[in-house]
């Protein structure tokens, strides 16, 4: 195993996720705006927001503790580590240092755990409401995520995400299982990145908000870190879906040309997926909170069907 | 040399127990119980050294201590498995003994302080001896001492109604457990003619019957659902250091027993399915009941049921994979289960000890009356948080690694040739995933409501940090949560297991590295100005604790979604002044939570027993003549039986 190459992979992948993820937040907003007949914000708007937040002072509640201060950093750090687990453009040689799919999931869970604690820290009802709903939803989606990942582990006989991508890349045709998995993963992305019909990232109305309520007390640089980490999480989950369903474009060759091509191909794939997410959000209506288990049941059903096909095939 | 450590440890524990008990009601009582706790700590360290030596060298140590007759002998043997459980007991005992030095002083009754310490030493001693037992006779003997000493400890506050109920529940359940073990051992004895644990080899039906009794006996003691009811009663009623020992260690002794016999008996697939099914059920129902619980210690007790379930999932998977011929996958599951046993012992004892500190500081167990404790008890808060993060299986802490090992076993179930077994495993996987996520939700609630935001009562407002030794005792365990997580793959390597777990040292280092990097980067690029002000309350001034989200509010969504399991019944009656039902007069609304197992399983059985007892009672009128007549009839019947068979 070439250490230098692995290090290069780590730096490239992390930087890519860090720098590109805000783009897709704006892109989805733009798609939704077009669907509603508006022009929408510029594609750079999320970057501008982040830059502006960094320039603002940070306001803390007098009730809050060090949890409030540590949470944004823990979130961003966990997401940075997680971005080592999902190769987006360059697929490194097999390594057991990074890539374990369960560890990936639980790094996201670590971020969420602290985010929910910070929601309770200021003593505001909004934060508590957001934390409570977020934890309820994430508990319900967890079995589905695990079943989806189990069906991936079954299909590719590995628990490592890069090895799964390698397996998918070795298949030259569309894997029917991958299509079914992709549908479940799509629902997982919608849920985990707090989108309609589960949550509405655009409003600050207490009836609809979950994620936004939870981070309501965050401000300044802390809010910037929280926003950035949710953008990163969305891109990473998109990356898992894309590189399982359409892995072509991932390169195993570490040279400037092939990296540039891989980058362009990934951006294209991700743009298409972001457009699909935006259109899906525009077509769906925000669901009542207690109707959500119905949506999850669809995803669960698909995951179970996938597994039954795999088990009996 | 190493053998003497074992005996020395036991002797020191016995001396510790005696010193404390002799010191009761004398003017030396305080110094006596302190000496005995220090001795208990020393004894536990000796035992730990002994166990570590055997673990590392894969040694074997056996001794025949005493024999009544050749069949009834106290013989001890410590192999790797036993040494592993001995080390669990001794690690927790070290921490609990240190913690107890200031903790027992909180006990209201002066004369009970020494009693608690003395019995605690006996309790630890009996647990160590159960694990070390080689013959079934000594196993059962010390098992019973363990049950009795813990029962007496549960009854510390015997005046309270709540404690009496807990005590009766515990006493009955623990003896049911002993009864089933007794059946199992007698059955094995009748089949093999020896009380030697290693001698069990028989045909499938015979071993299955033996397994059935053993599983019931150990299951009741471990607190699997539906035999769990004693746990949520006994843990809150007993002093917190005792809860830490009972929940952290004692229920693990039952796991030891189960695993020990599984090693000896020729395995069958359906055993694995049974263990897996009961484990999954206990895990998910345990956490679901924990979610709606607001008594901090009862919440932790339900989590013990959940974690015992997780351990049993690992054990069940071990049986299934081993029988199906995949020894290495089975080994991964078993190691996952056993590692979770160790981890749970550590973080659950930590959580019980820190919650004991909180209960002492606030005078209540209800988390709805706490809040804001992170500012008043910062060290305790930090320690509780480490426990909460570990039990929620978050990386890089220890609970994560053991759950990861079990998840990875599940992910390999495609090797099984039996498709239905595979689907069963996947069902269990989904439920296990739900359990794990609900546990995180529950601990966000437990930590958030207890420690964050504003205090919800005057007692919480006036709370003070605990004494230093209570912090140190808990800190030992908190440190282990981190060490066992970070160095997990190195530890497995040291013990000679090649397990494919991610290198958490690497993950931990880059996680910390990124944390530092972000912290420094933010100081450079972001605005450093900070302002501390009120929480935004929609323009209303003077935000107070009444406006905070409560624990009930926090768990409401999950409780509503899972209302089928809670069997919540909401009834409301309304009356109106007019017949168009527009002017409200008065109303009544009720929420009734059905205690399913208690109302549908325990009470019917208890009532049936009571009825039979009443029937029998009517035969016993205290009349001497009548009893002599009974005796006479009995002798005649016995003679007839002997005559018939002869």
Contacts between the chains, C-beta under 8 A, distances in Angstrom:
chain1	res1	chain2	res2	distance
A	54	B	525	6.1
A	54	B	526	4.5
A	54	B	527	6.7
A	55	B	526	7.6
A	55	B	527	5.3
A	56	B	527	5.9
A	57	B	527	5.5
A	57	B	529	3.7
A	57	B	530	6.4
A	57	B	531	5.8
A	58	B	527	7.3
A	58	B	529	7.2
A	58	B	530	5.1
A	58	B	531	7.5
A	59	B	530	7.6
A	59	B	531	4.9
A	59	B	532	7.8
A	59	B	533	6.0
A	60	B	530	6.5
A	60	B	531	7.2
A	60	B	532	5.0
A	60	B	533	7.6
A	61	B	532	7.5
A	61	B	533	7.0
A	61	B	534	6.8
A	61	B	535	4.1
A	61	B	536	8.0
A	62	B	532	5.3
A	62	B	533	6.5
A	62	B	534	6.2
A	62	B	535	7.5
A	63	B	372	7.4
A	63	B	453	5.3
A	63	B	454	5.4
A	63	B	535	5.7
A	63	B	543	7.8
A	64	B	452	7.8
A	64	B	453	7.9
A	64	B	535	7.8
A	65	B	374	4.5
A	65	B	375	6.2
A	65	B	451	7.8
A	65	B	452	6.4
A	66	B	374	7.8
A	67	B	374	7.2
A	67	B	452	6.5
A	73	B	515	5.6
A	73	B	518	5.0
A	73	B	519	5.9
A	73	B	522	7.6
A	74	B	515	7.0
A	76	B	514	7.5
A	76	B	518	5.3
A	77	B	511	5.7
A	77	B	514	3.9
A	77	B	515	4.5
A	77	B	518	5.9
A	78	B	511	7.0
A	80	B	514	4.7
A	80	B	518	7.8
A	81	B	507	6.5
A	81	B	510	5.7
A	81	B	511	5.4
A	81	B	514	6.3
A	84	B	510	7.6
A	96	B	500	6.9
A	96	B	502	7.0
A	96	B	503	7.2
A	97	B	502	7.6
A	97	B	503	6.0
A	97	B	506	5.4
A	98	B	502	7.9
A	100	B	404	7.5
A	100	B	502	4.6
A	102	B	404	5.1
A	102	B	407	5.0
A	102	B	408	6.9
A	102	B	411	8.0
A	103	B	395	6.0
A	103	B	400	8.0
A	103	B	404	6.8
A	103	B	502	5.2
A	103	B	507	6.9
A	106	B	393	6.7
A	106	B	394	6.0
A	106	B	395	5.1
A	106	B	400	5.9
A	106	B	404	7.6
A	107	B	395	6.1
A	109	B	392	7.7
A	109	B	394	6.0
A	109	B	437	7.6
A	109	B	440	6.2
A	110	B	389	7.8
A	110	B	394	4.5
A	110	B	395	6.1
A	112	B	440	7.8
A	113	B	389	7.0
A	113	B	392	6.2
A	113	B	394	5.8
A	113	B	440	5.6
A	113	B	443	7.9
A	113	B	444	6.3
A	116	B	441	8.0
A	116	B	444	4.5
A	116	B	448	7.3
A	117	B	444	6.0
A	117	B	447	6.4
A	117	B	448	5.5
A	117	B	452	6.7
A	119	B	448	7.9
A	120	B	444	7.4
A	120	B	448	3.5
A	120	B	449	7.1
A	120	B	452	4.8
A	120	B	453	6.1
A	120	B	549	6.6
A	120	B	554	7.8
A	121	B	448	7.6
A	121	B	452	4.7
A	121	B	453	6.4
A	122	B	453	6.8
A	122	B	535	4.5
A	123	B	371	7.9
A	123	B	452	7.4
A	123	B	453	3.2
A	123	B	454	4.9
A	123	B	535	5.6
A	123	B	543	6.8
A	123	B	545	7.1
A	123	B	547	7.3
A	123	B	548	4.7
A	124	B	535	4.7
A	124	B	536	6.6
A	124	B	537	6.7
A	124	B	543	7.6
A	124	B	547	7.5
A	124	B	548	7.8
A	125	B	547	5.7
A	125	B	548	6.9
A	125	B	549	5.6
A	127	B	549	7.4
A	128	B	448	7.8
A	128	B	548	6.4
A	128	B	549	2.3
A	128	B	553	6.6
A	128	B	554	6.4
A	129	B	549	6.4
A	129	B	553	7.8
A	131	B	444	6.3
A	131	B	448	6.9
A	131	B	549	7.5
A	131	B	554	7.1
A	132	B	445	7.9
A	132	B	549	6.6
A	132	B	553	6.6
A	132	B	554	4.4
A	132	B	555	7.4
A	132	B	556	6.9
A	132	B	557	5.8
A	133	B	557	5.7
A	135	B	440	7.0
A	135	B	441	3.7
A	135	B	444	5.5
A	135	B	445	7.8
A	135	B	554	8.0
A	135	B	558	7.7
A	136	B	441	6.7
A	136	B	557	3.8
A	136	B	558	4.8
A	136	B	561	6.6
A	138	B	437	5.9
A	138	B	440	7.8
A	138	B	441	7.4
A	139	B	434	6.5
A	139	B	437	4.1
A	139	B	438	4.8
A	139	B	440	7.6
A	139	B	441	5.1
A	139	B	558	6.5
A	140	B	434	7.7
A	140	B	437	7.9
A	140	B	561	6.9
A	141	B	437	8.0
A	142	B	433	4.7
A	142	B	434	5.9
A	142	B	436	6.8
A	142	B	437	3.5
A	143	B	429	8.0
A	143	B	430	3.9
A	143	B	431	7.1
A	143	B	433	4.5
A	143	B	434	4.7
A	143	B	437	7.9
A	144	B	430	7.9
A	145	B	433	7.2
A	146	B	407	7.4
A	146	B	429	6.0
A	146	B	430	6.4
A	146	B	432	7.7
A	146	B	433	3.6
A	147	B	426	6.7
A	147	B	429	6.9
A	147	B	430	5.5
A	147	B	433	7.6
A	149	B	411	7.5
A	150	B	410	6.6
A	150	B	411	5.5
A	150	B	426	6.5
A	150	B	429	5.9
A	153	B	411	4.0
A	153	B	412	7.6
A	153	B	414	7.8
A	154	B	411	7.6
A	154	B	414	4.3
A	157	B	414	7.5
A	159	B	408	5.7
A	159	B	411	5.4
A	216	B	536	7.5
A	217	B	535	6.6
A	217	B	536	7.2
A	220	B	526	7.2
A	220	B	527	6.3
A	221	B	522	5.4
A	221	B	526	3.7
A	221	B	527	6.7
A	224	B	526	7.4
A	225	B	518	7.3
A	225	B	522	7.6
A	289	B	557	6.9
A	290	B	557	7.8
A	290	B	560	6.3
A	290	B	561	6.8
A	293	B	561	5.8
A	300	B	430	7.8
A	304	B	426	7.8
A	307	B	423	7.6
A	307	B	426	5.5
A	308	B	423	7.0
A	310	B	414	7.1
A	311	B	414	7.3
A	311	B	419	5.1
A	311	B	422	4.9
A	311	B	423	6.0
A	311	B	426	7.6
A	312	B	419	5.6
